């Protein structure tokens, strides 16, 4: 899974991953909190593509972790 090195508030960030079993479920959260798939996380559902875009709504300097889970339950994660 890849993410941009630098994210800017109010700009679009794009994440890509290796295609496996669609659909995909992407969560983005502050790296200071535990990672995983939590109902408190914002989830982006990606029906078929191996990429997703997100308008950054976190303050500058916030480190994020991105998780993507495929329909088989396999999870990939970025590091902060």
WOQUISUL-V934127 format. One line per field, one symbol per residue. ss: DSSP state (~ for helix, > for strand, _ for the rest). psi: psi as a letter, one per 40 degrees, with the letter a starting at -180 (. if undefined). burial: + if it has 24 or more other C-alpha atoms within 12 Angstrom, else -. A space follows every 10 residues. Layout:
# WOQUISUL-V934127
ss = ???
psi = ???
burial = ???
This chain:
# WOQUISUL-V934127
ss = _>________ _>>>>>____ ___>>>>>>> __________ _>>>>>____ >>>>>_____ ___>>>>>>_ ____>>>___
psi = hiiidhihhe ihihiiihhb hiiihhihih eeiiiahiee ihhhhhddif iiihhhfiii ehhihhihhi eeehhiiii.
burial = +-+---+--- --+++++--- ---+++++++ ----+++--- ---+++---+ ++++-+---- --++++++++ ----++++--
